[in-house]
Amino acid sequence: MGAVGLYTHIQGNNVRSALLLAGFPVLLLVLTYCLTLGLIGFGMLPTTGSTGGDFGLAAGFMLAGAPLALLVTVVWFAIAWFANTRIIDAVTGARPVSRQEEPGLYNLLENLCISRGIPMPSLRIIDSEALNAFASGLNEKQYSITVTTGLMATLDPAEMESVLGHELTHILNRDVRTMVIAAVFAGIITLIAEILFRSVQYGGLGRRRESDGKGNGLFIVIAFAAAAIGYLLAIVIRMALSRSREFVADAGSVELTMNPDAMISALRKIEGHAALPAPESVQGMFIENQETGFYSLFATHPPISKRIEALGTFAGGRDAPAPIVEAAPAGPWSRKGPWG
């Protein structure tokens, strides 16, 4: 059953985070097992001379590698825990800003945090014409909200406040923690699958085992299948959070700002203008990331039209015709604050 309320939504995020952490070393072991079979099939590792014996040999390698898989998981998560903000900043081009640099933006977020009695996340900006925003971080000391300069130039104060409220809700609901863990693990799984695929691919250029042609072909098929499944799992992990999280965050923004019309207007302006270069695993964290083609089957976000429809049905918001998005002149709010 899906989350039926805010408490169950947060608990669901906690469970998904725990499952990701517990499942990662298991997945590493399975991929190691399949890689071992592939290398045996191509004669790059010794063979027992029989298919059944080689299955057992690969299992032995897997069990022997269990402590290493656990160590890799711990080290990788430690890196993610302490360096996730710097990693995300590096791949998106985000930079921190202070109150002195962007007083209007800072004041809007500060007022929202004061209304909920919570510490204020750090603010970051990406120099891009794209209209997008996202929240990240694993704990209170790391939480941050990032917006693009294009978004700042296009939205009015009420719309920007709604976007900040949306991202702040992701933090309050613990969405960001699960999204960061999912992004990190999806990245390493993609890397492992790539190593598996290339090892088997280039292994075919070397010496193949001749004693058991049937087992040889079976092991090669298993290795290629494992690589394909690894790629698929990386996509599935990006969806570790239900797409309903965006509906919940939109509703949370309305609760914070009491302005559903501004949230709808902001989404209308963002629609079709959100493309921001970043790894696929990070794009799942954006306020909008509309997939096309094959990836639309695994979309991390519901269509904006559905989100606007929900805001109208459940929050009483009014949907105006889609605006023509142009970079607005630098408004006084962006430099002097909302009361300037």
Contacts in CASP RR format, 6 or more apart in sequence:
PFRMAT RR
TARGET T0000
AUTHOR 0000-0000-0000
METHOD contacts of the structure
MODEL  1
MGAVGLYTHIQGNNVRSALLLAGFPVLLLVLTYCLTLGLIGFGMLPTTGS
TGGDFGLAAGFMLAGAPLALLVTVVWFAIAWFANTRIIDAVTGARPVSRQ
EEPGLYNLLENLCISRGIPMPSLRIIDSEALNAFASGLNEKQYSITVTTG
LMATLDPAEMESVLGHELTHILNRDVRTMVIAAVFAGIITLIAEILFRSV
QYGGLGRRRESDGKGNGLFIVIAFAAAAIGYLLAIVIRMALSRSREFVAD
AGSVELTMNPDAMISALRKIEGHAALPAPESVQGMFIENQETGFYSLFAT
HPPISKRIEALGTFAGGRDAPAPIVEAAPAGPWSRKGPWG
2 8 0 8 1.000
2 242 0 8 1.000
2 244 0 8 1.000
3 9 0 8 1.000
3 11 0 8 1.000
3 12 0 8 1.000
3 242 0 8 1.000
3 244 0 8 1.000
3 248 0 8 1.000
6 173 0 8 1.000
6 248 0 8 1.000
9 173 0 8 1.000
9 244 0 8 1.000
9 245 0 8 1.000
9 248 0 8 1.000
10 173 0 8 1.000
10 174 0 8 1.000
13 173 0 8 1.000
13 174 0 8 1.000
13 175 0 8 1.000
13 177 0 8 1.000
13 178 0 8 1.000
13 241 0 8 1.000
14 174 0 8 1.000
16 178 0 8 1.000
16 240 0 8 1.000
16 241 0 8 1.000
17 174 0 8 1.000
17 177 0 8 1.000
17 178 0 8 1.000
17 181 0 8 1.000
20 178 0 8 1.000
20 181 0 8 1.000
20 182 0 8 1.000
20 185 0 8 1.000
20 237 0 8 1.000
20 240 0 8 1.000
21 73 0 8 1.000
21 77 0 8 1.000
21 181 0 8 1.000
24 73 0 8 1.000
24 76 0 8 1.000
24 185 0 8 1.000
25 66 0 8 1.000
25 69 0 8 1.000
25 70 0 8 1.000
25 72 0 8 1.000
25 73 0 8 1.000
27 189 0 8 1.000
27 233 0 8 1.000
28 69 0 8 1.000
28 72 0 8 1.000
28 73 0 8 1.000
28 192 0 8 1.000
29 62 0 8 1.000
29 65 0 8 1.000
29 66 0 8 1.000
29 69 0 8 1.000
30 62 0 8 1.000
30 226 0 8 1.000
31 189 0 8 1.000
31 192 0 8 1.000
31 193 0 8 1.000
31 196 0 8 1.000
31 226 0 8 1.000
31 230 0 8 1.000
32 61 0 8 1.000
32 62 0 8 1.000
32 65 0 8 1.000
32 69 0 8 1.000
33 58 0 8 1.000
33 59 0 8 1.000
33 61 0 8 1.000
33 62 0 8 1.000
34 196 0 8 1.000
34 222 0 8 1.000
34 223 0 8 1.000
34 225 0 8 1.000
34 226 0 8 1.000
34 227 0 8 1.000
35 195 0 8 1.000
35 196 0 8 1.000
35 199 0 8 1.000
35 200 0 8 1.000
35 223 0 8 1.000
35 226 0 8 1.000
36 45 0 8 1.000
36 57 0 8 1.000
36 58 0 8 1.000
36 61 0 8 1.000
36 62 0 8 1.000
37 54 0 8 1.000
37 55 0 8 1.000
37 58 0 8 1.000
37 219 0 8 1.000
37 222 0 8 1.000
37 223 0 8 1.000
38 199 0 8 1.000
38 200 0 8 1.000
38 219 0 8 1.000
38 220 0 8 1.000
38 222 0 8 1.000
38 223 0 8 1.000
39 45 0 8 1.000
39 199 0 8 1.000
39 200 0 8 1.000
39 203 0 8 1.000
39 223 0 8 1.000
40 46 0 8 1.000
40 47 0 8 1.000
40 54 0 8 1.000
40 57 0 8 1.000
40 58 0 8 1.000
40 209 0 8 1.000
40 219 0 8 1.000
41 47 0 8 1.000
41 54 0 8 1.000
41 208 0 8 1.000
41 209 0 8 1.000
41 215 0 8 1.000
41 216 0 8 1.000
41 217 0 8 1.000
41 219 0 8 1.000
41 220 0 8 1.000
41 223 0 8 1.000
42 200 0 8 1.000
42 203 0 8 1.000
42 204 0 8 1.000
42 206 0 8 1.000
42 207 0 8 1.000
42 208 0 8 1.000
42 209 0 8 1.000
42 216 0 8 1.000
42 220 0 8 1.000
43 206 0 8 1.000
43 207 0 8 1.000
43 208 0 8 1.000
43 209 0 8 1.000
44 203 0 8 1.000
44 206 0 8 1.000
44 207 0 8 1.000
46 57 0 8 1.000
47 54 0 8 1.000
47 57 0 8 1.000
47 209 0 8 1.000
47 211 0 8 1.000
47 212 0 8 1.000
48 54 0 8 1.000
48 56 0 8 1.000
48 57 0 8 1.000
49 211 0 8 1.000
49 212 0 8 1.000
50 212 0 8 1.000
51 212 0 8 1.000
51 214 0 8 1.000
51 215 0 8 1.000
51 218 0 8 1.000
54 212 0 8 1.000
54 215 0 8 1.000
54 219 0 8 1.000
76 184 0 8 1.000
76 188 0 8 1.000
77 181 0 8 1.000
77 184 0 8 1.000
80 87 0 8 1.000
80 138 0 8 1.000
80 180 0 8 1.000
80 181 0 8 1.000
80 184 0 8 1.000
81 138 0 8 1.000
84 136 0 8 1.000
84 137 0 8 1.000
84 138 0 8 1.000
84 142 0 8 1.000
84 180 0 8 1.000
84 184 0 8 1.000
85 136 0 8 1.000
85 137 0 8 1.000
85 142 0 8 1.000
85 144 0 8 1.000
88 94 0 8 1.000
88 136 0 8 1.000
88 180 0 8 1.000
88 183 0 8 1.000
88 282 0 8 1.000
89 95 0 8 1.000
89 124 0 8 1.000
91 278 0 8 1.000
91 279 0 8 1.000
91 282 0 8 1.000
92 126 0 8 1.000
92 146 0 8 1.000
92 276 0 8 1.000
92 278 0 8 1.000
92 282 0 8 1.000
93 126 0 8 1.000
93 127 0 8 1.000
94 124 0 8 1.000
94 125 0 8 1.000
94 126 0 8 1.000
94 146 0 8 1.000
95 124 0 8 1.000
95 125 0 8 1.000
95 126 0 8 1.000
95 127 0 8 1.000
96 122 0 8 1.000
96 123 0 8 1.000
96 124 0 8 1.000
96 144 0 8 1.000
97 105 0 8 1.000
97 106 0 8 1.000
97 123 0 8 1.000
97 124 0 8 1.000
97 125 0 8 1.000
98 106 0 8 1.000
99 106 0 8 1.000
99 107 0 8 1.000
102 123 0 8 1.000
102 125 0 8 1.000
102 152 0 8 1.000
102 334 0 8 1.000
102 335 0 8 1.000
103 335 0 8 1.000
103 336 0 8 1.000
103 337 0 8 1.000
104 157 0 8 1.000
104 333 0 8 1.000
104 334 0 8 1.000
104 335 0 8 1.000
104 336 0 8 1.000
104 337 0 8 1.000
104 338 0 8 1.000
105 123 0 8 1.000
105 147 0 8 1.000
105 152 0 8 1.000
105 160 0 8 1.000
105 164 0 8 1.000
105 334 0 8 1.000
106 123 0 8 1.000
106 337 0 8 1.000
107 337 0 8 1.000
107 338 0 8 1.000
107 339 0 8 1.000
108 157 0 8 1.000
108 160 0 8 1.000
108 161 0 8 1.000
108 164 0 8 1.000
108 337 0 8 1.000
108 338 0 8 1.000
109 120 0 8 1.000
109 121 0 8 1.000
109 123 0 8 1.000
109 145 0 8 1.000
109 164 0 8 1.000
109 168 0 8 1.000
110 120 0 8 1.000
111 161 0 8 1.000
111 338 0 8 1.000
112 161 0 8 1.000
112 164 0 8 1.000
112 165 0 8 1.000
112 168 0 8 1.000
112 256 0 8 1.000
112 257 0 8 1.000
113 119 0 8 1.000
113 120 0 8 1.000
113 121 0 8 1.000
113 168 0 8 1.000
115 256 0 8 1.000
116 168 0 8 1.000
116 172 0 8 1.000
116 256 0 8 1.000
118 172 0 8 1.000
119 140 0 8 1.000
119 143 0 8 1.000
121 135 0 8 1.000
121 143 0 8 1.000
121 144 0 8 1.000
121 145 0 8 1.000
121 168 0 8 1.000
121 171 0 8 1.000
122 143 0 8 1.000
122 144 0 8 1.000
122 145 0 8 1.000
123 144 0 8 1.000
123 145 0 8 1.000
123 146 0 8 1.000
123 147 0 8 1.000
124 144 0 8 1.000
124 145 0 8 1.000
124 146 0 8 1.000
124 147 0 8 1.000
125 146 0 8 1.000
125 147 0 8 1.000
125 148 0 8 1.000
125 149 0 8 1.000
125 152 0 8 1.000
126 132 0 8 1.000
126 146 0 8 1.000
126 147 0 8 1.000
126 148 0 8 1.000
126 149 0 8 1.000
126 276 0 8 1.000
127 148 0 8 1.000
127 149 0 8 1.000
128 148 0 8 1.000
128 149 0 8 1.000
128 150 0 8 1.000
128 276 0 8 1.000
129 148 0 8 1.000
129 149 0 8 1.000
129 150 0 8 1.000
129 327 0 8 1.000
130 148 0 8 1.000
130 150 0 8 1.000
130 151 0 8 1.000
130 273 0 8 1.000
130 274 0 8 1.000
130 275 0 8 1.000
130 276 0 8 1.000
131 148 0 8 1.000
131 150 0 8 1.000
131 151 0 8 1.000
131 154 0 8 1.000
131 155 0 8 1.000
131 269 0 8 1.000
131 270 0 8 1.000
131 273 0 8 1.000
131 274 0 8 1.000
131 288 0 8 1.000
131 325 0 8 1.000
132 147 0 8 1.000
132 148 0 8 1.000
132 151 0 8 1.000
132 270 0 8 1.000
132 274 0 8 1.000
132 276 0 8 1.000
132 286 0 8 1.000
132 287 0 8 1.000
132 288 0 8 1.000
133 145 0 8 1.000
133 146 0 8 1.000
133 147 0 8 1.000
133 148 0 8 1.000
133 151 0 8 1.000
133 163 0 8 1.000
133 164 0 8 1.000
133 166 0 8 1.000
133 167 0 8 1.000
133 286 0 8 1.000
133 287 0 8 1.000
134 145 0 8 1.000
134 146 0 8 1.000
134 167 0 8 1.000
134 285 0 8 1.000
134 286 0 8 1.000
134 287 0 8 1.000
135 143 0 8 1.000
135 144 0 8 1.000
135 145 0 8 1.000
135 146 0 8 1.000
135 167 0 8 1.000
135 168 0 8 1.000
135 170 0 8 1.000
135 171 0 8 1.000
135 175 0 8 1.000
135 176 0 8 1.000
135 285 0 8 1.000
136 142 0 8 1.000
136 143 0 8 1.000
136 144 0 8 1.000
136 146 0 8 1.000
136 176 0 8 1.000
136 179 0 8 1.000
136 180 0 8 1.000
136 285 0 8 1.000
137 143 0 8 1.000
137 144 0 8 1.000
137 171 0 8 1.000
137 176 0 8 1.000
137 177 0 8 1.000
137 180 0 8 1.000
138 176 0 8 1.000
138 177 0 8 1.000
138 180 0 8 1.000
138 181 0 8 1.000
139 177 0 8 1.000
143 171 0 8 1.000
143 176 0 8 1.000
145 164 0 8 1.000
145 167 0 8 1.000
145 168 0 8 1.000
145 171 0 8 1.000
147 160 0 8 1.000
147 163 0 8 1.000
147 164 0 8 1.000
148 276 0 8 1.000
150 327 0 8 1.000
151 160 0 8 1.000
151 163 0 8 1.000
151 270 0 8 1.000
152 160 0 8 1.000
152 334 0 8 1.000
153 327 0 8 1.000
153 328 0 8 1.000
153 330 0 8 1.000
153 334 0 8 1.000
154 269 0 8 1.000
154 273 0 8 1.000
154 325 0 8 1.000
154 326 0 8 1.000
154 327 0 8 1.000
154 328 0 8 1.000
155 163 0 8 1.000
155 266 0 8 1.000
155 269 0 8 1.000
156 328 0 8 1.000
156 333 0 8 1.000
157 333 0 8 1.000
157 338 0 8 1.000
158 257 0 8 1.000
158 259 0 8 1.000
158 262 0 8 1.000
158 265 0 8 1.000
159 262 0 8 1.000
159 263 0 8 1.000
159 265 0 8 1.000
159 266 0 8 1.000
159 269 0 8 1.000
160 266 0 8 1.000
160 333 0 8 1.000
161 257 0 8 1.000
161 259 0 8 1.000
161 262 0 8 1.000
162 253 0 8 1.000
162 254 0 8 1.000
162 257 0 8 1.000
162 259 0 8 1.000
162 262 0 8 1.000
162 263 0 8 1.000
162 266 0 8 1.000
163 253 0 8 1.000
163 266 0 8 1.000
163 287 0 8 1.000
165 252 0 8 1.000
165 253 0 8 1.000
165 256 0 8 1.000
165 257 0 8 1.000
166 249 0 8 1.000
166 250 0 8 1.000
166 252 0 8 1.000
166 253 0 8 1.000
166 263 0 8 1.000
166 287 0 8 1.000
167 249 0 8 1.000
167 287 0 8 1.000
168 253 0 8 1.000
168 256 0 8 1.000
169 175 0 8 1.000
169 248 0 8 1.000
169 249 0 8 1.000
169 251 0 8 1.000
169 252 0 8 1.000
169 253 0 8 1.000
169 255 0 8 1.000
169 256 0 8 1.000
170 176 0 8 1.000
170 179 0 8 1.000
170 245 0 8 1.000
170 249 0 8 1.000
173 245 0 8 1.000
173 248 0 8 1.000
173 249 0 8 1.000
175 241 0 8 1.000
175 245 0 8 1.000
175 249 0 8 1.000
176 285 0 8 1.000
178 240 0 8 1.000
178 241 0 8 1.000
179 240 0 8 1.000
179 241 0 8 1.000
179 284 0 8 1.000
179 285 0 8 1.000
180 285 0 8 1.000
181 240 0 8 1.000
182 237 0 8 1.000
182 238 0 8 1.000
182 240 0 8 1.000
182 241 0 8 1.000
182 281 0 8 1.000
183 238 0 8 1.000
183 279 0 8 1.000
183 281 0 8 1.000
183 282 0 8 1.000
183 284 0 8 1.000
183 285 0 8 1.000
184 281 0 8 1.000
185 237 0 8 1.000
186 234 0 8 1.000
186 235 0 8 1.000
186 237 0 8 1.000
186 238 0 8 1.000
186 280 0 8 1.000
186 281 0 8 1.000
187 234 0 8 1.000
187 279 0 8 1.000
187 281 0 8 1.000
189 230 0 8 1.000
189 233 0 8 1.000
189 234 0 8 1.000
189 237 0 8 1.000
190 230 0 8 1.000
190 231 0 8 1.000
190 234 0 8 1.000
190 281 0 8 1.000
192 230 0 8 1.000
193 226 0 8 1.000
193 227 0 8 1.000
193 228 0 8 1.000
193 229 0 8 1.000
193 230 0 8 1.000
193 231 0 8 1.000
193 233 0 8 1.000
193 234 0 8 1.000
194 227 0 8 1.000
196 223 0 8 1.000
196 226 0 8 1.000
196 227 0 8 1.000
196 230 0 8 1.000
197 224 0 8 1.000
197 227 0 8 1.000
199 223 0 8 1.000
200 220 0 8 1.000
200 223 0 8 1.000
200 224 0 8 1.000
200 227 0 8 1.000
208 216 0 8 1.000
209 216 0 8 1.000
210 216 0 8 1.000
234 281 0 8 1.000
235 280 0 8 1.000
235 295 0 8 1.000
235 298 0 8 1.000
236 298 0 8 1.000
237 281 0 8 1.000
238 280 0 8 1.000
238 281 0 8 1.000
238 284 0 8 1.000
238 298 0 8 1.000
238 300 0 8 1.000
239 298 0 8 1.000
239 300 0 8 1.000
241 300 0 8 1.000
243 299 0 8 1.000
243 300 0 8 1.000
243 301 0 8 1.000
243 302 0 8 1.000
244 302 0 8 1.000
246 287 0 8 1.000
246 301 0 8 1.000
246 302 0 8 1.000
246 307 0 8 1.000
247 302 0 8 1.000
247 307 0 8 1.000
247 310 0 8 1.000
250 263 0 8 1.000
250 267 0 8 1.000
250 307 0 8 1.000
250 310 0 8 1.000
250 311 0 8 1.000
251 310 0 8 1.000
251 311 0 8 1.000
251 314 0 8 1.000
251 315 0 8 1.000
253 263 0 8 1.000
254 260 0 8 1.000
254 263 0 8 1.000
254 311 0 8 1.000
254 315 0 8 1.000
257 263 0 8 1.000
260 311 0 8 1.000
260 312 0 8 1.000
260 315 0 8 1.000
260 316 0 8 1.000
260 317 0 8 1.000
260 318 0 8 1.000
261 317 0 8 1.000
261 318 0 8 1.000
261 320 0 8 1.000
263 311 0 8 1.000
263 315 0 8 1.000
264 308 0 8 1.000
264 311 0 8 1.000
264 312 0 8 1.000
264 317 0 8 1.000
264 318 0 8 1.000
264 319 0 8 1.000
264 320 0 8 1.000
265 320 0 8 1.000
265 323 0 8 1.000
267 288 0 8 1.000
267 304 0 8 1.000
267 307 0 8 1.000
267 308 0 8 1.000
267 311 0 8 1.000
268 304 0 8 1.000
268 308 0 8 1.000
268 319 0 8 1.000
268 320 0 8 1.000
268 322 0 8 1.000
268 323 0 8 1.000
269 323 0 8 1.000
269 325 0 8 1.000
270 287 0 8 1.000
270 288 0 8 1.000
270 304 0 8 1.000
271 288 0 8 1.000
271 304 0 8 1.000
271 322 0 8 1.000
272 288 0 8 1.000
272 290 0 8 1.000
273 325 0 8 1.000
274 286 0 8 1.000
274 287 0 8 1.000
274 288 0 8 1.000
274 289 0 8 1.000
274 290 0 8 1.000
276 283 0 8 1.000
276 286 0 8 1.000
278 286 0 8 1.000
280 295 0 8 1.000
283 289 0 8 1.000
283 300 0 8 1.000
284 300 0 8 1.000
284 301 0 8 1.000
286 301 0 8 1.000
288 301 0 8 1.000
288 304 0 8 1.000
289 299 0 8 1.000
289 300 0 8 1.000
289 301 0 8 1.000
290 299 0 8 1.000
290 301 0 8 1.000
290 303 0 8 1.000
290 304 0 8 1.000
291 298 0 8 1.000
291 299 0 8 1.000
291 300 0 8 1.000
291 301 0 8 1.000
308 319 0 8 1.000
311 317 0 8 1.000
312 318 0 8 1.000
312 319 0 8 1.000
332 340 0 8 1.000
333 340 0 8 1.000
END
